[in-house]
Amino acid sequence: MRTFCALLVFTMVFYASCFPANAIEINSEFNSKKIEGIHYSFVPTSLEDARQSNLQEWLLLNNKPLNLGLESRPVWIQFQLNNYLNEPIEPILSFDNPLLNNIYLYHFIGEEQLKSEHIGDALPLSDRAIRSESLLVKLTLPANSETTVYLKVNNNAGIGLRVPLTLWQQDALLAHKSMINLLYGLLIGFIFSLAISSIVLFAFSRKHYFACAGVITLMLSLFLAYIGGFGLRYAPSSIAGLQQLMLPLLLMLITILLLPLQRHVCKPNASKLLKGQTAITTLYALIIGFIWLLPTPSVTLFAISTIPIILIYHVITTLLYLRQQPTNPNKSLLIALILFFIIVIHFAIALTDLYAVTRTSLMITFAASLGCSFCLSYTVIKLFILQRDEQVTAQQALIAQNTAQDALLNERIELQERTRQELESQVDERTFELQVTLRELEDKNRELEQLNMEDALTGIKNRRFFDKKLIMEIRRSRREQTPLSIIMLDIDKFKSINDNYGHLTGDQVIRAVSDTIKQQLKRPLDEVARYGGEEFVILLPNTDNQGALVIAEQTRLAIANNSVNVAGTVIDFTISAGVYTQIADDIHNPELFTDYADKALYLAKQHGRNQVVNFSIPQ
């Protein structure tokens, strides 16, 4: 039975090779045609040998593109082009697989050679006749002619001998390439944007799973770019022939990075399964460190035979973790692993010639890559949200615990207070009077401390508070090397206000000035204090001289536009201000700031009042 089947197969192959391949016919309706009727052979060693050999000894391929799998031998391809038009045309021959090392094209009409050209991804774009990431050759077909094309395709340093051919009318090719490049750009751009988003989130949150997801997604976008031949456009010409090596290397690196991402997402407990998975992936990473030195076919064969095994290990462990913790991040990670497994399997099938690979079938890889990238981004974002919710829940539980402890503490305090009152009722009158006296003294001390910090008239800080605050800010300015600004303000002709309207009116003017100054200060660290009498001081940490001048001028204008209404009499008044800014270098001389600001205030008074003067240190 086996002998009969083998004989039947041999007979079918023999008779198929005897039938000529269908010639490609060019007529008035020609727009584009796939070349799927060809003869191919591994026997010829030169062009002359290929032309003189018997075509019936060549293998015939009809109705599908040529895909020889991991074949490393150079193959010769022959097909005919028949131009039935009454005018010559110049169509474009497109090799729809941009990952072919060397292609030698010979175009004949009878015995006359029309064209000879060498292309391939081993050549940089600058050395190609048509500078495109696709492999394109312009042909010249004379009017009413029958021409023959011979191709020698060598991909011994590549990842598979797949030679899909299409003949294009130039305008149709331009429209087709524009659409394909647009789709490629949208797809790769979207995946690339997901990668950049994850990396940016890592920069802000310092969560390592964002970095893992970002790098994996970035490698997926590079993988798609290299499949489409776009890697050559941006790679240096010295490594143009290495772009096919990047495909298996990228897949292997993604497989390795999936392990730390799985650790961050699933958070598995220590087990023998986990140790085994870690050991295998670590060994795999060490092998990758040296395997890239081998020829590309060897690297590719190693990749497509080992990556599925490790990915199955990843999928199985993720399923086990998912049963323990059925969370959304674990589910989406499992989907991402399955989609990446589909990418790897489709890549392996395409290389081993198990079915005809077309642009339509490549959409499986594109769709799986898009879905995998989206699932990875969803995984890490959802994980971040869950961790944030857990932190909020923990904080709320801690707050509730502290509240309960505070309530218990209050109960204890109340019990102690009742006990103390019972004990106090048993002491003599002298002890009770002493306690009352001590309590009154304590209240007075609190009031005195408050008075020592705030000005009784205006409610703002007083001179004593300002002196302490100034020393603190001078130390900070010197430590952080930031500018410290001081504004000294004084009410112009305040004595005449007191003389004309009385001291009560003067007090209202002082309160109005203090309220206006407080409205101009927006930052919590900015302080205003009553320096004495009708004089105020503003302390502005980490504020440069220009900023201090702006605040001083805004304050002066606000006060100039303000007025006090006393018993139907409107009192207008102004202020003068002096500004001093410096990065502190001497913490033992704090009065230097107030002295210089006061000198600037004095100059403002001397030059007509109602103005801001800046104190500048001569260089």
C-alpha positions in Angstrom: 0.0 0.0 0.0 2.8 2.4 0.9 4.6 1.6 -2.3 1.5 2.3 -4.3 1.0 5.7 -2.6 4.6 6.7 -3.2 4.3 5.7 -6.9 1.0 7.7 -7.2 2.6 10.8 -5.7 5.7 10.5 -8.0 3.4 10.1 -11.1 1.4 13.2 -10.1 4.6 15.3 -9.6 6.1 14.0 -12.9 3.0 14.9 -15.0 2.5 18.2 -13.3 6.1 19.2 -14.2 5.4 18.4 -17.8 2.6 21.0 -18.1 3.9 24.5 -18.7 3.2 27.2 -16.2 0.6 29.7 -17.3 2.2 32.9 -18.7 1.3 36.2 -17.2 -0.8 38.1 -19.7 -0.7 41.8 -19.9 -3.7 43.4 -21.6 -5.7 46.7 -21.4 -7.3 45.6 -18.2 -4.0 45.0 -16.5 -3.8 46.5 -13.0 -2.0 44.0 -10.9 -1.5 40.2 -11.1 -0.1 37.7 -8.7 2.5 35.4 -10.3 1.5 32.0 -9.1 2.4 29.9 -12.2 6.2 29.4 -12.1 8.9 26.8 -12.6 11.6 26.4 -10.0 14.7 24.3 -9.5 17.7 23.9 -7.2 19.8 22.2 -9.9 21.2 25.2 -12.0 24.4 26.7 -10.8 24.5 29.7 -13.2 22.3 31.7 -15.5 23.6 29.9 -18.5 23.0 26.6 -16.9 19.4 27.7 -16.0 18.6 28.8 -19.6 20.0 25.7 -21.2 18.4 23.2 -18.8 15.3 21.3 -19.8 12.3 23.1 -18.2 10.4 19.9 -17.9 13.0 18.8 -15.3 12.0 21.8 -13.2 9.3 21.7 -10.6 6.0 23.4 -11.4 4.0 25.5 -9.0 0.5 26.8 -9.8 -2.2 28.7 -7.9 -0.1 29.6 -4.9 3.0 31.6 -4.0 6.3 29.8 -3.6 7.1 28.9 0.0 10.0 26.5 0.5 10.1 26.8 4.3 13.5 26.7 6.0 15.3 25.8 2.7 18.8 27.2 2.7 19.8 26.3 -0.9 19.5 29.0 -3.6 16.5 28.4 -5.9 16.0 29.4 -9.6 12.6 30.6 -10.7 11.3 31.0 -14.2 8.1 32.5 -15.5 6.9 34.3 -18.7 5.3 37.7 -19.3 3.2 38.2 -22.4 2.5 41.8 -23.3 -0.5 41.9 -25.7 -0.6 45.7 -25.8 0.5 47.7 -28.9 2.8 49.8 -26.7 5.7 49.1 -24.4 4.9 49.2 -20.6 7.1 49.4 -17.5 5.4 47.4 -14.8 6.9 46.8 -11.3 7.7 43.3 -10.1 7.1 43.2 -6.3 8.6 40.6 -4.0 5.9 40.6 -1.3 8.4 39.1 1.2 10.9 41.9 2.1 13.0 39.4 4.1 15.1 37.9 1.3 18.9 38.2 1.4 19.9 38.2 -2.3 17.8 38.2 -5.5 19.3 38.2 -9.0 16.9 39.1 -11.7 17.5 38.4 -15.5 14.9 39.5 -18.0 15.1 38.1 -21.6 13.2 38.6 -24.9 14.4 35.7 -26.9 18.2 35.6 -26.6 18.4 39.3 -25.9 18.8 40.3 -22.2 16.6 43.3 -21.3 17.6 43.7 -17.7 19.8 42.4 -14.9 19.4 43.6 -11.4 20.5 42.6 -7.8 18.3 43.4 -4.8 17.7 42.0 -1.4 17.6 43.0 2.3 21.3 42.4 2.5 21.6 45.7 0.5 21.0 49.0 2.2 18.3 51.3 0.7 21.0 53.5 -0.9 22.2 50.6 -3.1 18.7 49.8 -4.5 17.4 51.1 -7.8 14.0 51.7 -6.1 14.6 52.9 -2.6 11.7 51.2 -0.8 11.5 48.9 2.2 9.8 46.4 -0.3 11.8 44.6 -2.9 10.8 46.2 -6.2 12.2 45.9 -9.7 11.0 47.9 -12.7 10.7 45.8 -15.9 10.4 46.9 -19.5 8.0 44.9 -21.7 8.1 45.8 -25.4 4.9 46.0 -27.3 3.4 42.6 -28.4 6.2 40.7 -26.8 6.8 37.4 -25.0 9.6 37.8 -22.4 11.1 35.4 -19.8 12.2 36.3 -16.3 14.8 34.2 -14.4 15.3 34.7 -10.7 18.0 33.4 -8.5 16.8 33.8 -4.8 19.2 33.1 -2.0 18.2 33.4 1.6 20.8 31.1 3.3 21.3 33.7 6.0 17.6 34.4 6.5 14.6 32.9 8.2 12.8 31.1 5.3 12.7 30.9 1.5 9.3 32.4 0.8 9.0 34.2 -2.6 5.5 35.6 -3.3 5.5 37.6 -6.5 3.1 40.3 -7.8 3.3 42.3 -11.1 1.9 45.9 -10.7 1.0 48.7 -12.9 3.0 51.6 -11.4 0.0 53.8 -10.3 -1.8 50.8 -8.8 1.4 49.9 -6.9 1.7 53.5 -5.6 -1.9 53.5 -4.4 -1.5 50.0 -2.8 1.7 50.9 -1.1 0.2 54.1 0.3 -2.7 52.2 1.8 -0.4 49.5 3.2 2.0 52.0 4.7 -0.9 53.9 6.2 -2.2 50.7 7.8 1.2 49.7 9.0 1.8 53.2 10.4 -1.5 53.2 12.3 -1.0 49.7 13.7 2.6 50.0 14.7 2.0 53.6 15.9 -0.8 52.5 18.1 1.2 49.7 19.6 4.2 52.0 20.0 2.0 54.6 21.8 0.9 51.9 24.2 4.5 51.0 24.9 5.5 54.7 25.5 2.5 55.1 27.8 3.6 52.2 29.9 7.1 53.5 30.1 5.9 57.0 31.1 3.7 55.4 33.8 6.7 53.6 35.0 8.7 56.8 35.2 5.9 58.4 37.4 4.9 55.4 39.5 8.2 53.4 39.7 6.1 50.2 39.3 8.3 47.7 37.5 5.4 45.9 35.8 4.8 49.1 33.7 8.4 48.8 32.5 8.0 45.1 31.6 4.8 45.7 29.7 6.3 48.8 28.0 9.4 46.9 26.8 7.4 43.9 25.6 4.9 46.1 23.7 7.8 48.1 22.2 9.4 44.8 21.0 6.1 43.7 19.5 6.0 47.0 17.5 9.6 46.4 16.3 8.7 42.8 15.4 5.9 44.0 13.1 8.2 46.7 11.7 10.8 44.1 10.8 8.2 41.8 9.3 7.2 44.6 6.9 10.8 45.4 6.1 10.6 48.8 7.8 13.5 48.0 10.1 15.9 48.4 7.2 14.8 52.0 6.7 16.1 53.1 10.1 18.9 50.6 10.6 22.5 51.5 9.7 23.7 50.2 6.4 26.4 48.2 8.0 23.8 45.9 9.7 21.3 45.8 6.9 21.7 42.0 6.5 20.9 41.4 10.2 17.3 42.5 10.2 16.0 38.9 9.8 18.0 37.9 12.9 16.0 40.4 14.9 12.7 38.6 14.4 13.6 35.4 16.4 15.6 37.4 18.9 12.7 39.7 19.6 10.4 36.8 20.1 12.8 35.1 22.5 13.4 38.3 24.5 9.6 38.8 24.8 9.3 35.3 26.1 11.9 36.0 28.8 10.3 39.3 29.8 6.9 37.6 30.2 8.2 35.8 33.3 9.0 38.9 35.5 5.7 40.5 34.3 3.9 37.3 35.4 5.6 37.6 38.8 4.4 41.2 39.3 0.9 40.5 38.2 0.1 37.0 39.7 2.3 37.3 42.8 2.7 33.5 43.2 3.8 31.8 46.4 7.2 30.0 46.5 6.9 26.5 45.0 8.8 24.0 43.0 6.8 24.9 39.9 7.9 28.5 40.3 11.5 27.6 40.9 11.5 25.3 37.9 10.0 28.0 35.7 12.5 30.6 36.9 15.5 28.2 36.3 14.3 27.3 32.8 13.8 31.0 31.8 17.1 32.0 33.3 18.9 29.3 31.4 17.1 30.4 28.2 18.2 34.0 28.8 21.8 32.8 29.1 21.6 30.8 25.9 20.2 33.9 24.0 23.3 35.8 25.2 25.4 33.6 22.9 23.1 32.1 20.3 22.9 35.3 18.2 26.4 34.5 17.1 25.1 31.5 15.2 23.7 31.7 11.6 20.2 33.1 11.4 18.6 29.9 10.2 20.0 28.1 13.3 18.7 30.8 15.6 15.3 30.7 13.9 15.0 27.0 14.2 16.0 27.1 17.9 13.5 29.9 18.5 10.5 28.3 16.8 11.2 24.9 18.6 11.8 26.3 22.1 9.6 29.4 22.5 6.3 27.4 22.3 7.5 25.1 25.1 8.4 28.0 27.4 5.1 29.8 26.5 3.1 26.7 27.4 4.9 26.7 30.7 3.9 30.3 31.2 0.3 29.6 30.2 0.0 26.6 32.5 1.4 28.5 35.5 -0.8 31.5 34.8 -3.9 29.2 34.7 -2.9 27.8 38.1 -2.4 31.3 39.6 -5.7 32.3 38.0 -7.5 29.5 39.8 -6.1 30.8 43.1 -6.7 34.5 42.4 -9.3 35.0 39.6 -8.6 38.7 39.2 -9.0 40.8 36.0 -5.2 41.4 35.6 -4.6 37.6 35.8 -7.3 37.0 33.2 -6.0 39.6 30.8 -2.4 38.4 31.2 -3.6 34.9 30.3 -5.3 36.3 27.1 -2.1 38.2 26.3 0.0 35.0 26.6 -2.4 33.1 24.4 -2.3 35.8 21.7 1.5 35.9 21.8 1.5 32.1 21.5 -0.7 32.5 18.4 1.9 35.0 17.0 4.7 32.5 17.6 2.8 29.5 16.1 1.8 31.5 13.0 5.4 32.6 12.6 6.6 29.0 12.9 4.0 27.7 10.5 4.9 30.4 7.9 8.5 29.4 8.1 7.9 25.6 7.8 5.7 25.9 4.7 2.6 24.2 6.3 0.3 26.6 4.3 0.6 29.5 1.9 1.4 32.7 3.7 -0.4 35.8 2.1 -1.0 39.3 3.3 -4.4 38.2 4.4 -3.0 35.4 6.6 -0.4 37.9 8.0 -3.4 39.8 9.4 -3.5 37.0 12.0 -0.1 38.2 13.3 -1.1 41.8 13.2 -4.4 41.3 15.0 -2.8 39.0 17.6 0.0 41.6 18.2 -2.6 44.4 18.6 -4.7 42.3 21.0 -1.6 41.2 22.9 -0.4 44.8 23.3 -3.8 46.0 24.4 -4.2 43.2 26.9 -0.7 43.9 28.4 -1.6 47.6 28.8 -4.9 46.7 30.4 -3.2 44.2 32.7 -0.8 46.6 34.2 -3.2 49.5 34.4 -5.9 47.4 36.1 -3.2 46.0 38.5 -2.2 49.5 39.4 -5.8 50.5 40.1 -6.4 47.4 42.2 -3.2 48.1 44.2 -4.3 51.7 44.7 -7.7 50.5 45.9 -6.1 48.1 48.3 -3.9 50.9 49.7 -7.0 53.1 50.1 -8.9 50.3 51.9 -5.9 49.7 54.2 -5.7 53.4 55.0 -9.4 53.5 55.7 -9.1 50.4 58.0 -6.2 52.1 59.8 -8.2 55.3 60.2 -11.1 53.3 61.6 -8.7 51.5 64.0 -7.3 54.8 65.1 -10.8 56.2 65.6 -11.7 53.3 67.8 -8.5 53.7 69.8 -9.3 57.4 70.2 -12.8 56.6 71.4 -11.4 54.1 73.9 -8.8 56.7 75.0 -11.5 59.3 75.4 -13.5 56.9 77.6 -10.4 56.3 79.7 -9.8 60.0 80.0 -13.4 60.5 81.1 -13.1 57.7 83.7 -9.9 59.2 84.9 -11.5 62.6 85.1 -14.4 61.3 87.1 -12.0 59.6 89.5 -9.9 62.7 89.7 -13.0 64.8 90.6 -14.0 62.3 93.2 -10.5 62.5 94.7 -10.5 66.3 94.5 -13.8 66.5 96.4 -12.0 64.7 99.3 -9.1 67.1 99.6 -9.2 70.2 101.7 -10.1 73.7 100.6 -6.5 74.9 100.4 -5.6 72.2 97.9 -8.7 73.1 95.8 -7.8 76.8 95.8 -4.3 75.9 94.7 -5.6 73.9 91.8 -7.9 76.7 90.8 -5.0 79.1 90.9 -2.8 76.9 88.9 -5.6 76.5 86.3 -6.0 80.2 86.0 -2.2 80.6 85.7 -2.2 78.0 82.9 -4.9 79.9 81.0 -3.0 83.1 81.4 0.1 81.5 80.1 -1.8 80.3 77.0 -3.2 83.8 76.4 0.3 85.3 77.0 1.8 82.8 74.5 -0.9 83.7 71.9 -0.3 87.4 72.5 3.4 86.8 72.0 2.8 85.4 68.5 -0.1 87.6 67.2 -0.6 91.3 67.0 -3.7 92.2 69.1 -4.8 95.0 66.8 -4.6 93.4 63.4 -4.6 89.6 64.2 -1.5 89.0 62.0 1.9 87.8 63.4 3.9 90.2 65.6 7.5 91.2 65.6 8.6 88.4 67.9 7.2 85.7 65.7 8.8 87.4 62.6 12.3 87.4 64.2 12.1 83.6 64.9 10.6 82.9 61.4 13.3 85.0 59.8 16.1 82.9 61.4 14.4 79.7 60.2 14.0 80.9 56.6 17.6 82.2 56.5 18.9 78.7 57.4 16.6 77.1 54.8 17.8 79.6 52.1 21.4 78.8 52.9 20.8 75.0 53.0 18.8 74.8 49.8 20.5 77.8 48.0 17.2 79.5 47.3 16.5 83.2 47.3 14.8 84.8 50.3 12.9 88.1 49.8 11.8 90.6 52.4 9.4 93.5 51.9 9.3 96.4 54.4 6.1 98.5 54.1 5.1 101.7 55.9 1.9 103.8 55.8 2.6 107.2 54.3 1.9 110.2 56.5 0.3 108.1 59.2 1.0 110.7 61.8 -1.3 113.2 60.0 -4.0 110.6 59.9 -3.8 110.2 63.6 -3.7 113.9 64.2 -6.6 114.7 61.9 -8.9 111.8 62.5 -7.8 110.3 65.8 -6.1 107.2 66.9 -9.2 105.0 66.5 -9.3 105.9 62.8 -5.6 105.2 62.6 -6.2 101.8 64.1 -8.8 101.1 61.4 -6.3 102.2 58.7 -3.7 99.8 60.1 -6.2 96.9 60.1 -7.3 97.7 56.6 -3.6 97.6 55.5 -3.0 94.3 57.2 -6.1 92.8 55.6 -5.1 94.0 52.1 -1.6 92.6 52.5 -2.9 89.2 53.6 -5.1 89.1 50.4 -2.0 89.5 48.2 -0.2 86.5 49.7 -1.2 83.2 47.9 1.4 80.7 49.2 1.1 79.0 52.7 4.8 79.8 53.5 4.5 83.5 52.8 4.1 85.5 56.1 3.2 89.0 57.0 3.9 90.6 60.4 3.4 93.9 62.1 6.9 95.2 62.5 5.9 98.1 64.7 3.5 101.0 64.7 2.4 101.6 61.1 5.2 99.4 59.7 4.7 95.9 58.3 7.1 93.3 56.9 6.5 90.5 54.4 8.6 87.3 54.4 8.8 85.5 51.0 10.8 82.2 51.1 12.0 80.8 47.8 11.1 84.0 45.9 13.4 85.8 43.5 13.7 89.6 43.4 11.4 90.0 40.4 8.6 88.1 42.1 9.0 90.1 45.3 8.8 93.3 43.4 5.6 92.1 41.7 4.0 91.3 45.1 5.1 94.6 46.6 3.7 96.6 43.6 0.5 94.6 43.7 0.1 95.4 47.4 0.9 99.1 46.9 -1.7 99.4 44.2 -4.3 97.5 46.2 -3.8 99.7 49.2 -3.8 102.9 47.0 -7.2 101.8 45.6 -8.6 101.0 49.0 -10.1 103.5 51.5 -11.5 103.6 55.0 -14.9 105.1 55.7 -15.2 106.5 59.2 -18.4 108.3 60.2 -19.1 109.2 56.6 -15.6 110.4 55.9 -13.6 108.6 53.3 -9.9 108.4 54.1 -7.4 107.6 51.3 -3.9 106.5 52.1 -0.9 105.0 50.5 2.2 102.9 51.5 5.8 102.9 50.6 7.8 99.6 50.3 11.4 98.5 50.3 12.5 95.1 48.8 15.6 93.1 49.4 16.4 89.7 48.0 19.4 87.5 48.6 20.5 83.9 49.0 21.6 83.7 52.6 25.2 82.9 53.3 25.5 84.1 57.0 22.9 82.6 59.4 24.4 84.6 62.3 23.4 88.0 60.9 19.6 87.8 60.3 19.1 91.6 60.8 21.0 92.1 57.6 17.9 91.4 55.6 15.6 93.8 57.6 18.3 96.5 57.5 18.6 96.4 53.7 14.9 96.3 53.2 14.5 99.2 55.7 17.1 101.2 53.8 15.1 100.6 50.5 12.0 101.7 52.4 13.8 104.8 53.5 14.7 105.6 49.9 11.1 105.2 48.9 10.1 107.7 51.5 12.8 110.1 50.5 11.8 110.0 46.8 8.2 110.9 47.3 6.4 108.0 49.0 3.7 105.7 47.4 6.3 103.6 45.6 8.4 100.4 45.7 12.2 100.7 45.9 14.5 97.7 45.4 17.7 97.4 47.4 20.5 96.2 45.1 23.9 95.3 46.3 26.7 97.0 44.2 28.9 94.4 42.5 
